[in-house]
Amino acid sequence: MGLNLAAVDLGASSGRVMVGRVDAGRLDLTEVHRFWNGAVRLGETLHWDILALYRETLVGLAAADRLARATSDGSPLAGVGIDSWAVDYGLLDAHGKLLGNPVHYRDARTNGVMERVLTQIPEDELYAVTGLQQLPFNTIYQLAAEQGLDRAATLLMIPDLLGYWLTGKRGAEATNASTTQLYDVRARGWNESLAQRIGVPAGLLPEIREAGQMIGTLLPAVAEETGLDPVTPVIAVGSHDTASSVVAVPAAEGERFAYISSGTWSLAGLELDEPVLTAEAQQANFTNEGGVDGRIRFLKNVMGLWILQECLRVWGDDDLPGLLREAAAAPAFAVLIDPDDPSFLAPGNMPGRIEEFCARSGQDAPRSRAAVARCVLESLALAYRRTLRLAQDVAGREIDVVHVIGGGSQNELLCQLTADACGLPVLAGPVEASALGNVLVQARALGEPLPDLTAMRALVRATHKLRHYQPQGKPADWDAAESRVFGTR
């Protein structure tokens, strides 16, 4: 008898609840509930609507259980796992009550905070302990900007907060904890010294748990509202969505692969057995985040499809397939941007910001929406190329193939441009990588014979169709384009 498992998968622009079915040689997903997620501005502050996310999670779990019980064997849900984006958190008081809606990582409260913290904690020391890329919205800088921290008793990352409301159990799953810049990547636990030096009260950081551990069973009120069996376990998965996504990279055993988890953000890098904490890795601003089974996700954040998503929002245009067809026919390398320029981080008039970037860099702004889309996607492909070449150099590891997973794997133009830019074959898919990784970790925890990542990836490869892209065009054209944007290597 197979397992029906609920994957709650929260992205920075949407959330969904999916039912995964795992059986001998079978791995499939059915979406039962999808809902909006994004920033809510209240006064001058951007928040997450965490109560809406919790409500939609309950709605989705109820739908997931109904679907599970309607299957041929009538099995109820055997488990629940939650993954989400990283760095953001909720604060609980001594009674377990939420002190306020979590603040969005794109909020301006961390402006200038990173520079201030680095006068207290030298950057070399911070990297030697945490191995993390310097990003102004990392949890350590959010906490340094936090008001009223003395009223808080417990910090819970977003998936851990939802898990707490489902089970009443507090904890910090390791892959998401590793994104905070308060986690010792070698010792695999909190570094209390760093926390104290930025004013984090003792005891605020909860006990670490590993992916695959059971968090607890459902609280009676949750079971009653959703219709789930009260003994349904909530299982810690790779709760950083990228950690779950990397579990589902359909790499063959022994394959020297890189991955790009492509969505609102793009996370591009390698999977390693040990962190790389060299001066070269720090200078290149690579991050060493925890992965499932103790692996290291050696990667960099690239701005991702956020820029194009914001353009579509401003234009009021929802015909992405039509836009991409026009972009594929637009002239190559006409306009290029650095997608990681800070001007593209916050919500707003993205087409206008692209025009401003062009003015600063001495380029004529793109004259049509298709030209803007071409500019954004070529620029992303260049950023991927630069990141993966740096990863090879710094980690001392060759790459034979690039796996593009997540929503961006459906963007045929971006995948082909990535193959062209990197000069490597690209395998695109699965789309729902984070939900698949979530389900696979749950299935193993509940006894399915999936002993390691190799077995999990073999099941993904056997059950999901991948698109293959071979590099085309002239490498010299991409060399020249990279030089225009980033300078010489």
N, C-alpha and C positions, 0 to 999 in steps of 0.2 A: 504494500500500500504506500503510495506516494505522500508527500507532504504539501499542504497548502499553507503558504506563508505570506504575511502582509509586509510589504516594504513601504514605509513612509519616507518619501524622498523629496526633500525641500531644497529647491534652488533659489537663487537670488531674484528670480522674476516669476516663478510659478512653483507650486507644490503639487504632488500627486500621491495617491495611494494606489498601489498595484498589488495584485495577487500573483505570486510566483508558485508554479507547480514544479516540484522536483521529484523525479522518479528515475528508475534505471534508464539511462540514456535520454532522459527528457528534462528540458529546462525551458519553460515558457512563462510569459508575463501577460497579464490582462489588466489594463488600466480600469479602475472602477470609480475614481474620483479625481478630478483636476481642479485646481483653484488658483486664483491670482495671489501673488506675493510681491511685495515691493515696499519702497519707502513711503512713509506717511509723515508729512511735515506738520508739526504742532508748534506754533510760534516759530522760533528760529532753529528748532531741532528736528532732525530726521530720526524717526523711530521705525521699528518693526511692529506690526500689529500682532503681537504674540498670542493674544487671546483668540483672535480670528484664526490663526494657524492651529491652535489647539482645538477650536471648535471644528474646523474642517478636517482635522485628523480624526476626530471621533466620528464624524459623518462618513469619512472614508473607511474607517475600520468596520463600521456597521455594514457598509456595502460590501466590503471584502468578505466578511463572515457569511453574508447571505449568498454570495457567489460560491464560496467554498462549500457550503452545505448543499448547494444545488448541483454539485458535481456528481458523477456516476456513483462514487462510493459514499457520498454524503458526509465526508470528513469535515469537521469544523477547522478553523484556523489553528495551526499547530504552533505558531509563533508570530511575533511582531518585532520588527527592527526599524530604527529611525536613523537617517543620515541627513546632513544639511551642510550648508556653507560653513566656513571656519570663522574664527577670531571674535565673533560676537557672543554675548552672554547675558544672562539675567542674574540679578542679585536678590537673595532671600534674606529676610530678617530672622531673628532667633526663633520665631514661631513658624518658619517655613513659608511666610507670605511674600509674594513678589513685591519689591519696593518700587517698581515702575517699569513701563514698557522698555525693553532693550533698545539701546541707541544703535542706529544703522552705522556701519563702518564708513559710509560715504559722508557722514556728518562732519561739519567743519570744526568740531570741538578739539580735534587732535592737531589742528594747524599749529605748527611750531613746537609741538610737544616732544616729538622725536629728538629734535636738536637739544632741547632742555634736558631730557633724560640722559642723552649721551655725554653731557657734562658731568653727570653723577656716576654713570657706569660707562667706562671706556668701550668703544665699539669693538675693539679686539677681544676684550673679555667677554662681552655679550655674545659674540659669534663663537668663541671657543666653547662656551657652555651650551648654547641653544642651537647653533648652526643655522640660524634663520636669516632669510633675506630681509633686508631693511625696508619695511613698508610703513608709511605713516599711520596706518590704521591697525597695526598689530595690537593684540590685546594688551600688551604691556603699556603701550602709549594711551590706549583708551582708559585703562585703570589710572594712569598718572593724571589724566584729565578729569576723572570722575569726581563729582561733588557728593559729599555725604557718605563716603565709603565707610566711615566709622559706624554707620547704622546697619551695615550688612554683616551677616553671619556666614553665608555660603555663596560662592560663585558657581553657577552652572552654565556650561556652554549650551547652545540652543538645543541640540538633540538630547542632552542630559536633562535639561529643564523639562522638556516634554515627557521624557521617560519618568521623571520624578512625579509629574502630575498623573501619569498612568499607574504608577506602582507605589508611590510614597518613598522610594529609595533614592538616595543621593549618591553621586559619584561622578567621576570624570573619565570618559573613555580615552584611551591613550592617543589615538591618531589625531583627535581634535585638540586634546591638551597640548600636543606637540606643536601646534600652530600659534600658541600664545606668546612665545618668547619668554616664558617663565619655566620652561621644561628643559631638563638636562638631557640632551639627546644621547649621551653616552650612558648615563646612569639610569635613564628611562624612568624618571620621576620628577616631581616638582623641585625647583631650586629655591628653597625658602630664603636664601640670602638675597637673591635678586628681588624677590617679592617684597621683602622688608625694606630694601633700599629705595623703593618707589612708594612706600607707605601703605602696602597691602597688609591689613591686620592678620595676625597669626590665626590660623584655622580657617581662613576664608577659602582656601583651595582644598577641595574634597579629595577623598581617596581615589587613586588611579585604578581603573579596571581595564582589562584587555578585551579586544574584539573576540567574541565567542563566549564570553561569560554571561550568565543569566543575571539580569538586573533584578527581576522580581516578577511576581504575578500581578494581575490587575486588581486595583482597588475595587471594592464592592460597587461603589457608585459608577465607576467607569464600565464595569461589566453590565450593570443594569442599563445604562444609557446606550451602549453599543450592541447589546445582545450577545456578546462574546462570553465564552465559558470563563468563570472567575479564575480558573487555574491556568489560563493561557499565559505562557511566559513571554516577557519582553526581554529580548536578547540584545546585548551590546554588539553592534556590528562595527565595521570601520565607519565611525560616525561622521568623520569628515567625508563629504561626498566624493572627493577625489580619491581618498583611500579606498572607498568601495568601488569606484570606477576602475582603479588600477587592478583590483582583484579580477575584474572581468575582461581585462585585455586578452584577446584571444591569441596569445603568442604560443608558438610551438616550443617544446622543450629544447633548450640550448640555443634558441634564437636570440641574436644580439639586437634587441629592439629598443626603440625610444617610443614614448607615448605623448600624445597631445590630447588632454581631456578638454574638449572644445565646447564652450557654451557662452554664457554671459562673460565669464572669465575663460581664459585658456591657461592650462597648467601644462607646461612642456618640460620633459626631462627623462630621467632614467630610473630604473629600479636597482638599488644596490643592497649589498649585505651589511655595509658599514657606512657611517657618515663620512663625508669628506670635509674636513675642517681646516684646510690649508689656507695660507694667505691668498693663493690664487682663487680659491673658491669664494673667499670673502670679498675679494676685489671684484670678482665677476657677479657678486650679489646673488649667489645661488642659495637655495634653502634646502635643509635636510629635515624633512618632515617624516613622522612615523608612519609606517605602513602596517598592514595586517601581517601577522606571523613574524613580527620583529624586523620587517624589511624597512629600508629607507627610501623615501621618495625624494630623489635629488632633482630639483626642478626650479624653474622660475615662473612667476606669474607674468603673463602677458595679458594686455587689456581685454582681448577677446572680442566676441561679437556684440558686446555692449555698445560700441560706437555705432554700428549699423542699426542696432535695435533702437537707439535713441534717435537716429536720423528718421527711421520709419515712423516713430511716435510723433516727431515734430511735423513730418509731412502728412500725417494721417493716412499713411499708405499701408495696406495689409497684403498687397500683391507681391510678396517676396519672390515667388518663382518667376513671375514676369520680369521683375527688376533684375534678377540674376541672369536671365537670358539676354537682356539688353547689355548688362555689364560684361558678359562673356564676349560680346562683339565690340566693345569699346576699345580704343587704342591702349596698348600696353605701356605701362611706366610713364603715363602722361603726368600724373601727380602722385607724390608719395609723402606719407606722414610717418612720424614716430608714434605708434599707437600707445606707447607708455608715457608720452608727454603728460605731465600733471594736469594740463588744461582739459584733458578728456575724461578725468576721473568722476566728476560730479554730474548729476543729472542737469539737463539744460538744452540749449540750442546747439546741438552737435554740428549741424551743417554750418552754422555761423562760426563755430570754433575751428572747423576745418579750414574755412576761408581765412581766419586769423592766423592759423599756423602757416598757411601758404604765403600770406603776406610777410610773415616774419622770416620765412625761409627763401624768399625770392622766387616763388612759383606763382603761376597763374592759377587761380582757384578753378576747380572742376565746374563745368558749365551745365551739367545735367545730373539728374539723380543717378542715372546709370554710371556716369563718370565718377560720382562720389562713391558708389558701391564698389566700382573697380579699384579705386584708390584705396579704400579701406581694406579690401580683401588682399590685394597685392602687398600692402604694407604689413598686414598680419602674417602673410607667408614669409616675408623678409624677416620679420621678428622671430618666427619659428626657426628659420634657417640659422639666424645668428645665435639663438639660444641653444639649439641642439649641437651646433659646431663647438660652441664654448663648452657645453657639457662633456663632449667627447674629450676635448683637450684637458679640461680640469680633472675629470675623473679617470682619464687614461683608459677609456673604453671605446671601442669601435661600434658603430651602428650600421646594421644591414638593412633595416626596415623601420618605417615609422607607422605606428598604429594611431589612427585618429578615432577617438571614441566620444560618445555623448552627442548632443544635439547637432553640433557642427559637422558631424560625420555625414549628415544628410545634404550638406552644401557641396554639390559636385564641383562648382567652380573653385571654392576654397581648397578642397582636397586636391584637385589637379594642380592648382598654383603651388600648394605645399610640396607636392612631388617634384614639380619643376624647380622650385627654389632650393630644395634640399638636395636635389640630384639623387633621390632615393625612392624606391617603391613605397607607396602608401597603401595600407589596408584600412578601409573605413568601416566602422561598426564595431560593436553594436551601438545603437542609438541610446538605449536605456541602460548604459553600462553601470551607473551608480545603483540602480534598483537591482540589477542582476547580481552585483557584488554583495549587496545587502542580503539578498535571498540566499546566496551560496554560503555565506558565513553562518546564517541561521541554520541552514540545512545540515551543515557539518556539526554544529553544536547539538543538534537534535538526533545525531546518529547516522546521517547519510554517509556512505563511504567515499568521502572527498578529503583524503588525508592531508593534502597540501595544495598550494597554489597551482602547481602543475596540473593536478587532476581537475581542479575547478576550471582552469583555462581550457583544458581539453574538452570539457563538457560544453563550454561556451562555443568553442570552435566547431564542434560537431552539430550544434543545434541552431546556429545563427549564420545567415548569409552575409558575406563581406563583399564590399566593392574594392576592386583592385585598380590602382592608378600608377602608371609608369611615367617617369620623368620625360618631359618633352622640351623642345626649345633649346636655346643656347645658354650654357652656364655663364658665359662671359657677360650676357645681358643682365643676369642676376648679380654678378660681381659688381657691375657698374651701378646697378640700382642700390645695392647695399652701401656702396661707397657714398652715393648721394645722400642717403639718410643717416648713416651711422659713422661715416668716415671709413678709412681702411682698417682691416683687421690687424 
